[in-house]
Amino acid sequence: MPKEPMVIVNFKVTPREQKLIERHAKKEGVTVSDYVRNTVYLDMVMAGDVEAIRIVGRKLRDRLGEKLRVLGLVRAEE
């Protein structure tokens, strides 16, 4: 499946909120964009949004597959 182009979404936060978000993103080892995106997806999944569940499911499948390949438990697709 080809990657969709990315767009920019802007929102305002206080300096304190910015530091909090950045701290949690760093703690998770992800970018601020990924942290915010994942947090929003989690909220949508918890609300039962089917499209968000599909997106998160695909992301989980891809990440799990990559981890299994790194561990040598499955072969890379040829």
MOPAC internal coordinates of N, CA, C and O (Angstrom, degrees):
PM7 1SCF
backbone

  N    0.0000 0     0.00 0     0.00 0    0    0    0
  C    1.4439 1     0.00 0     0.00 0    1    0    0
  C    1.5279 1   107.89 1     0.00 0    2    1    0
  O    1.2310 1   120.11 1   -52.94 1    3    2    1
  N    1.3472 1   117.39 1   127.06 1    3    2    1
  C    1.4709 1   119.34 1   179.92 1    5    3    2
  C    1.5168 1   111.45 1   -68.69 1    6    5    3
  O    1.2310 1   121.53 1   -32.16 1    7    6    5
  N    1.3262 1   114.67 1   147.84 1    7    6    5
  C    1.4680 1   119.75 1   178.36 1    9    7    6
  C    1.5119 1   110.26 1   -71.49 1   10    9    7
  O    1.2310 1   121.11 1   -41.07 1   11   10    9
  N    1.3191 1   115.48 1   138.93 1   11   10    9
  C    1.4571 1   120.58 1   175.83 1   13   11   10
  C    1.5252 1   109.10 1   -78.67 1   14   13   11
  O    1.2310 1   120.13 1   -31.59 1   15   14   13
  N    1.3362 1   117.36 1   148.41 1   15   14   13
  C    1.4636 1   118.52 1   176.00 1   17   15   14
  C    1.5258 1   110.12 1   -66.17 1   18   17   15
  O    1.2310 1   120.99 1   -30.73 1   19   18   17
  N    1.3073 1   115.71 1   149.27 1   19   18   17
  C    1.4591 1   120.88 1   179.43 1   21   19   18
  C    1.5217 1   109.60 1   -91.92 1   22   21   19
  O    1.2310 1   120.88 1   -31.69 1   23   22   21
  N    1.3316 1   115.92 1   148.31 1   23   22   21
  C    1.4570 1   122.18 1   174.97 1   25   23   22
  C    1.5196 1   107.91 1  -123.45 1   26   25   23
  O    1.2310 1   120.29 1   -17.79 1   27   26   25
  N    1.3007 1   117.05 1   162.21 1   27   26   25
  C    1.4620 1   121.95 1  -179.31 1   29   27   26
  C    1.5197 1   109.25 1   -97.43 1   30   29   27
  O    1.2310 1   121.07 1   -48.03 1   31   30   29
  N    1.3330 1   115.55 1   131.97 1   31   30   29
  C    1.4571 1   122.64 1   173.89 1   33   31   30
  C    1.5205 1   106.61 1  -117.59 1   34   33   31
  O    1.2310 1   120.21 1   -57.80 1   35   34   33
  N    1.3066 1   117.20 1   122.20 1   35   34   33
  C    1.4623 1   121.69 1  -179.47 1   37   35   34
  C    1.5149 1   110.37 1  -104.92 1   38   37   35
  O    1.2310 1   121.04 1   -36.46 1   39   38   37
  N    1.3152 1   115.62 1   143.54 1   39   38   37
  C    1.4568 1   120.70 1   171.56 1   41   39   38
  C    1.5202 1   108.15 1  -152.26 1   42   41   39
  O    1.2310 1   121.11 1   -25.47 1   43   42   41
  N    1.3009 1   115.49 1   154.53 1   43   42   41
  C    1.4560 1   120.55 1  -176.70 1   45   43   42
  C    1.5189 1   111.10 1   -97.63 1   46   45   43
  O    1.2310 1   121.69 1   -37.33 1   47   46   45
  N    1.3301 1   114.36 1   142.67 1   47   46   45
  C    1.4593 1   122.09 1   173.59 1   49   47   46
  C    1.5228 1   107.70 1  -137.80 1   50   49   47
  O    1.2310 1   120.91 1   -18.69 1   51   50   49
  N    1.2982 1   115.87 1   161.31 1   51   50   49
  C    1.4585 1   119.55 1   175.25 1   53   51   50
  C    1.5284 1   108.73 1   -76.40 1   54   53   51
  O    1.2310 1   119.66 1   -18.48 1   55   54   53
  N    1.3208 1   118.26 1   161.52 1   55   54   53
  C    1.4686 1   119.71 1   175.93 1   57   55   54
  C    1.5399 1   111.89 1   -56.28 1   58   57   55
  O    1.2310 1   120.29 1   143.46 1   59   58   57
  N    1.3084 1   117.04 1   -36.54 1   59   58   57
  C    1.4682 1   120.88 1   178.86 1   61   59   58
  C    1.5268 1   110.63 1   -65.46 1   62   61   59
  O    1.2310 1   120.68 1   137.10 1   63   62   61
  N    1.3399 1   116.31 1   -42.90 1   63   62   61
  C    1.4678 1   120.09 1   178.13 1   65   63   62
  C    1.5289 1   110.40 1   -65.06 1   66   65   63
  O    1.2310 1   120.49 1   141.18 1   67   66   65
  N    1.3225 1   116.66 1   -38.82 1   67   66   65
  C    1.4654 1   120.97 1   178.77 1   69   67   66
  C    1.5254 1   110.32 1   -59.05 1   70   69   67
  O    1.2310 1   120.65 1   132.30 1   71   70   69
  N    1.3214 1   116.36 1   -47.70 1   71   70   69
  C    1.4637 1   120.53 1   179.78 1   73   71   70
  C    1.5303 1   111.05 1   -61.97 1   74   73   71
  O    1.2310 1   120.58 1   138.92 1   75   74   73
  N    1.3136 1   116.50 1   -41.08 1   75   74   73
  C    1.4622 1   121.23 1   178.92 1   77   75   74
  C    1.5288 1   111.06 1   -62.36 1   78   77   75
  O    1.2310 1   120.66 1   132.92 1   79   78   77
  N    1.3332 1   116.34 1   -47.08 1   79   78   77
  C    1.4635 1   120.75 1   179.29 1   81   79   78
  C    1.5211 1   110.45 1   -62.94 1   82   81   79
  O    1.2310 1   120.27 1   134.42 1   83   82   81
  N    1.3249 1   117.09 1   -45.58 1   83   82   81
  C    1.4633 1   120.79 1   179.71 1   85   83   82
  C    1.5224 1   111.75 1   -62.12 1   86   85   83
  O    1.2310 1   120.67 1   139.74 1   87   86   85
  N    1.3287 1   116.32 1   -40.26 1   87   86   85
  C    1.4688 1   120.30 1   179.41 1   89   87   86
  C    1.5223 1   111.02 1   -62.87 1   90   89   87
  O    1.2310 1   120.59 1   135.55 1   91   90   89
  N    1.3168 1   116.49 1   -44.45 1   91   90   89
  C    1.4734 1   119.85 1  -179.15 1   93   91   90
  C    1.5279 1   111.42 1   -69.48 1   94   93   91
  O    1.2310 1   120.23 1   143.10 1   95   94   93
  N    1.3314 1   117.16 1   -36.90 1   95   94   93
  C    1.4661 1   119.91 1   176.92 1   97   95   94
  C    1.5259 1   109.88 1   -62.70 1   98   97   95
  O    1.2310 1   120.63 1   135.25 1   99   98   97
  N    1.3259 1   116.40 1   -44.75 1   99   98   97
  C    1.4642 1   120.73 1   179.23 1  101   99   98
  C    1.5337 1   110.42 1   -62.08 1  102  101   99
  O    1.2310 1   121.00 1   136.67 1  103  102  101
  N    1.3220 1   115.68 1   -43.33 1  103  102  101
  C    1.4694 1   121.07 1   178.95 1  105  103  102
  C    1.5314 1   111.34 1   -59.20 1  106  105  103
  O    1.2310 1   120.73 1   143.51 1  107  106  105
  N    1.3341 1   116.21 1   -36.49 1  107  106  105
  C    1.4674 1   121.57 1   179.04 1  109  107  106
  C    1.5264 1   112.27 1   -82.43 1  110  109  107
  O    1.2310 1   120.55 1   167.83 1  111  110  109
  N    1.3368 1   116.56 1   -12.17 1  111  110  109
  C    1.4575 1   120.45 1  -179.98 1  113  111  110
  C    1.5196 1   113.41 1    74.89 1  114  113  111
  O    1.2310 1   120.67 1  -148.79 1  115  114  113
  N    1.3309 1   116.32 1    31.21 1  115  114  113
  C    1.4617 1   121.04 1   179.88 1  117  115  114
  C    1.5257 1   109.66 1  -129.13 1  118  117  115
  O    1.2310 1   120.82 1   -11.87 1  119  118  117
  N    1.3196 1   116.04 1   168.13 1  119  118  117
  C    1.4550 1   120.28 1   175.76 1  121  119  118
  C    1.5296 1   109.47 1   -72.19 1  122  121  119
  O    1.2310 1   121.00 1   -16.97 1  123  122  121
  N    1.3200 1   115.69 1   163.03 1  123  122  121
  C    1.4640 1   120.15 1   176.04 1  125  123  122
  C    1.5296 1   109.31 1   -60.20 1  126  125  123
  O    1.2310 1   120.23 1   137.96 1  127  126  125
  N    1.3284 1   117.17 1   -42.04 1  127  126  125
  C    1.4647 1   120.44 1   178.67 1  129  127  126
  C    1.5197 1   111.42 1   -58.27 1  130  129  127
  O    1.2310 1   120.47 1   131.91 1  131  130  129
  N    1.3286 1   116.70 1   -48.09 1  131  130  129
  C    1.4689 1   119.84 1   179.67 1  133  131  130
  C    1.5241 1   111.02 1   -64.25 1  134  133  131
  O    1.2310 1   120.40 1   139.86 1  135  134  133
  N    1.3267 1   116.83 1   -40.14 1  135  134  133
  C    1.4576 1   119.75 1  -179.43 1  137  135  134
  C    1.5294 1   111.07 1   -62.49 1  138  137  135
  O    1.2310 1   120.62 1   131.83 1  139  138  137
  N    1.3249 1   116.42 1   -48.17 1  139  138  137
  C    1.4627 1   120.00 1  -179.46 1  141  139  138
  C    1.5220 1   109.99 1   -65.02 1  142  141  139
  O    1.2310 1   120.17 1   135.23 1  143  142  141
  N    1.3298 1   117.29 1   -44.77 1  143  142  141
  C    1.4641 1   121.44 1   179.55 1  145  143  142
  C    1.5296 1   110.62 1   -58.32 1  146  145  143
  O    1.2310 1   120.49 1   131.62 1  147  146  145
  N    1.3195 1   116.67 1   -48.38 1  147  146  145
  C    1.4699 1   120.38 1  -179.08 1  149  147  146
  C    1.5243 1   111.91 1   -63.79 1  150  149  147
  O    1.2310 1   120.46 1   141.80 1  151  150  149
  N    1.3259 1   116.72 1   -38.20 1  151  150  149
  C    1.4597 1   121.02 1   179.36 1  153  151  150
  C    1.5248 1   110.71 1   -65.78 1  154  153  151
  O    1.2310 1   120.74 1   138.67 1  155  154  153
  N    1.3241 1   116.20 1   -41.33 1  155  154  153
  C    1.4711 1   120.16 1   178.17 1  157  155  154
  C    1.5292 1   109.63 1   -65.99 1  158  157  155
  O    1.2310 1   120.11 1   136.07 1  159  158  157
  N    1.3347 1   117.40 1   -43.93 1  159  158  157
  C    1.4651 1   119.78 1   177.49 1  161  159  158
  C    1.5179 1   111.26 1   -58.41 1  162  161  159
  O    1.2310 1   120.38 1   136.66 1  163  162  161
  N    1.3229 1   116.88 1   -43.34 1  163  162  161
  C    1.4627 1   119.92 1  -179.96 1  165  163  162
  C    1.5237 1   111.00 1   -58.83 1  166  165  163
  O    1.2310 1   120.54 1   137.39 1  167  166  165
  N    1.3271 1   116.57 1   -42.61 1  167  166  165
  C    1.4603 1   120.63 1   177.77 1  169  167  166
  C    1.5285 1   110.57 1   -61.48 1  170  169  167
  O    1.2310 1   120.24 1   136.79 1  171  170  169
  N    1.3328 1   117.14 1   -43.21 1  171  170  169
  C    1.4624 1   120.58 1   179.54 1  173  171  170
  C    1.5225 1   111.66 1   -66.36 1  174  173  171
  O    1.2310 1   120.39 1   140.78 1  175  174  173
  N    1.3248 1   116.87 1   -39.22 1  175  174  173
  C    1.4649 1   120.46 1   177.63 1  177  175  174
  C    1.5286 1   110.02 1   -62.97 1  178  177  175
  O    1.2310 1   120.86 1   135.17 1  179  178  177
  N    1.3257 1   115.95 1   -44.83 1  179  178  177
  C    1.4667 1   119.55 1   179.92 1  181  179  178
  C    1.5240 1   111.80 1   -63.16 1  182  181  179
  O    1.2310 1   120.48 1   153.26 1  183  182  181
  N    1.3413 1   116.69 1   -26.74 1  183  182  181
  C    1.4630 1   121.28 1   177.43 1  185  183  182
  C    1.5315 1   111.48 1   -82.73 1  186  185  183
  O    1.2310 1   120.60 1   174.53 1  187  186  185
  N    1.3389 1   116.45 1    -5.47 1  187  186  185
  C    1.4572 1   120.54 1   176.99 1  189  187  186
  C    1.5145 1   115.02 1    87.57 1  190  189  187
  O    1.2310 1   119.39 1  -162.72 1  191  190  189
  N    1.3333 1   118.78 1    17.28 1  191  190  189
  C    1.4574 1   121.42 1   179.95 1  193  191  190
  C    1.5317 1   109.67 1   -69.44 1  194  193  191
  O    1.2310 1   120.55 1   -62.61 1  195  194  193
  N    1.3272 1   116.55 1   117.39 1  195  194  193
  C    1.4543 1   121.88 1  -173.75 1  197  195  194
  C    1.5245 1   112.28 1   -64.05 1  198  197  195
  O    1.2310 1   119.72 1   137.71 1  199  198  197
  N    1.3249 1   118.14 1   -42.29 1  199  198  197
  C    1.4605 1   120.21 1  -179.68 1  201  199  198
  C    1.5234 1   110.79 1   -64.18 1  202  201  199
  O    1.2310 1   119.94 1   139.39 1  203  202  201
  N    1.3315 1   117.71 1   -40.61 1  203  202  201
  C    1.4633 1   120.69 1   177.14 1  205  203  202
  C    1.5286 1   110.62 1   -63.72 1  206  205  203
  O    1.2310 1   120.32 1   140.87 1  207  206  205
  N    1.3270 1   116.99 1   -39.13 1  207  206  205
  C    1.4684 1   120.79 1   177.90 1  209  207  206
  C    1.5223 1   109.82 1   -62.17 1  210  209  207
  O    1.2310 1   120.07 1   138.64 1  211  210  209
  N    1.3270 1   117.46 1   -41.36 1  211  210  209
  C    1.4731 1   120.99 1   178.43 1  213  211  210
  C    1.5267 1   110.83 1   -63.48 1  214  213  211
  O    1.2310 1   120.65 1   134.49 1  215  214  213
  N    1.3292 1   116.36 1   -45.51 1  215  214  213
  C    1.4714 1   120.42 1  -179.42 1  217  215  214
  C    1.5256 1   110.56 1   -61.16 1  218  217  215
  O    1.2310 1   120.64 1   130.89 1  219  218  217
  N    1.3203 1   116.38 1   -49.11 1  219  218  217
  C    1.4641 1   120.49 1  -179.57 1  221  219  218
  C    1.5247 1   110.41 1   -63.87 1  222  221  219
  O    1.2310 1   120.09 1   140.62 1  223  222  221
  N    1.3233 1   117.43 1   -39.38 1  223  222  221
  C    1.4653 1   121.28 1   177.75 1  225  223  222
  C    1.5167 1   111.56 1   -59.80 1  226  225  223
  O    1.2310 1   120.35 1   136.16 1  227  226  225
  N    1.3408 1   116.94 1   -43.84 1  227  226  225
  C    1.4711 1   120.24 1   177.87 1  229  227  226
  C    1.5224 1   110.97 1   -64.01 1  230  229  227
  O    1.2310 1   120.60 1   137.78 1  231  230  229
  N    1.3309 1   116.46 1   -42.22 1  231  230  229
  C    1.4699 1   119.82 1   179.46 1  233  231  230
  C    1.5343 1   110.61 1   -62.79 1  234  233  231
  O    1.2310 1   120.50 1   136.93 1  235  234  233
  N    1.3122 1   116.65 1   -43.07 1  235  234  233
  C    1.4658 1   120.34 1   178.89 1  237  235  234
  C    1.5237 1   111.11 1   -63.49 1  238  237  235
  O    1.2310 1   120.36 1   136.45 1  239  238  237
  N    1.3216 1   116.91 1   -43.55 1  239  238  237
  C    1.4664 1   121.16 1   179.35 1  241  239  238
  C    1.5247 1   109.85 1   -60.48 1  242  241  239
  O    1.2310 1   120.30 1   134.32 1  243  242  241
  N    1.3430 1   117.03 1   -45.68 1  243  242  241
  C    1.4557 1   120.50 1  -178.82 1  245  243  242
  C    1.5233 1   111.83 1   -64.84 1  246  245  243
  O    1.2310 1   120.66 1   136.14 1  247  246  245
  N    1.3324 1   116.34 1   -43.86 1  247  246  245
  C    1.4796 1   119.57 1   179.87 1  249  247  246
  C    1.5204 1   111.65 1   -65.71 1  250  249  247
  O    1.2310 1   120.57 1   138.28 1  251  250  249
  N    1.3236 1   116.52 1   -41.72 1  251  250  249
  C    1.4644 1   119.85 1   179.11 1  253  251  250
  C    1.5207 1   109.98 1   -63.54 1  254  253  251
  O    1.2310 1   120.34 1   136.85 1  255  254  253
  N    1.3302 1   116.96 1   -43.15 1  255  254  253
  C    1.4610 1   120.36 1   178.22 1  257  255  254
  C    1.5147 1   111.77 1   -59.59 1  258  257  255
  O    1.2310 1   120.48 1   136.80 1  259  258  257
  N    1.3234 1   116.69 1   -43.20 1  259  258  257
  C    1.4650 1   120.47 1   178.97 1  261  259  258
  C    1.5269 1   110.91 1   -64.08 1  262  261  259
  O    1.2310 1   120.07 1   136.55 1  263  262  261
  N    1.3275 1   117.47 1   -43.45 1  263  262  261
  C    1.4730 1   120.62 1   178.68 1  265  263  262
  C    1.5242 1   110.60 1   -61.31 1  266  265  263
  O    1.2310 1   120.12 1   138.04 1  267  266  265
  N    1.3330 1   117.39 1   -41.96 1  267  266  265
  C    1.4636 1   120.97 1   179.89 1  269  267  266
  C    1.5220 1   111.03 1   -65.50 1  270  269  267
  O    1.2310 1   120.35 1   142.81 1  271  270  269
  N    1.3595 1   116.93 1   -37.19 1  271  270  269
  C    1.4628 1   119.90 1   176.89 1  273  271  270
  C    1.5278 1   110.72 1   -66.18 1  274  273  271
  O    1.2310 1   120.45 1   137.26 1  275  274  273
  N    1.3369 1   116.75 1   -42.74 1  275  274  273
  C    1.4658 1   120.86 1   179.67 1  277  275  274
  C    1.5217 1   110.33 1   -61.42 1  278  277  275
  O    1.2310 1   120.69 1   141.17 1  279  278  277
  N    1.3129 1   116.28 1   -38.83 1  279  278  277
  C    1.4605 1   120.70 1   179.39 1  281  279  278
  C    1.5235 1   112.80 1   -77.75 1  282  281  279
  O    1.2310 1   120.43 1   173.60 1  283  282  281
  N    1.3250 1   116.79 1    -6.40 1  283  282  281
  C    1.4633 1   120.80 1   179.63 1  285  283  282
  C    1.5145 1   113.23 1    77.38 1  286  285  283
  O    1.2310 1   120.02 1  -162.86 1  287  286  285
  N    1.3217 1   117.58 1    17.14 1  287  286  285
  C    1.4515 1   120.87 1  -178.45 1  289  287  286
  C    1.5194 1   112.80 1   -85.97 1  290  289  287
  O    1.2310 1   120.71 1   161.56 1  291  290  289
  N    1.3299 1   116.25 1   -18.44 1  291  290  289
  C    1.4647 1   122.15 1   172.36 1  293  291  290
  C    1.5208 1   107.89 1  -139.44 1  294  293  291
  O    1.2310 1   120.94 1   -25.08 1  295  294  293
  N    1.3295 1   115.81 1   154.92 1  295  294  293
  C    1.4590 1   119.89 1   178.84 1  297  295  294
  C    1.5126 1   110.12 1   -86.84 1  298  297  295
  O    1.2310 1   121.37 1   -30.43 1  299  298  297
  N    1.3294 1   114.98 1   149.57 1  299  298  297
  C    1.4630 1   120.44 1   176.24 1  301  299  298
  C    1.5189 1   108.63 1   -64.69 1  302  301  299
  O    1.2310 1   120.80 1   -35.45 1  303  302  301
  N    1.3348 1   116.07 1   144.55 1  303  302  301
  C    1.4564 1   120.89 1   177.80 1  305  303  302
  C    1.5170 1   109.50 1   -67.92 1  306  305  303
  O    1.2310 1   120.92 1   -40.83 1  307  306  305
  N    1.3271 1   115.85 1   139.17 1  307  306  305
  C    1.4700 1   119.71 1  -179.35 1  309  307  306
  C    1.4752 1   111.65 1  -102.65 1  310  309  307
  O    1.2310 1   120.10 1   180.00 1  311  310  309

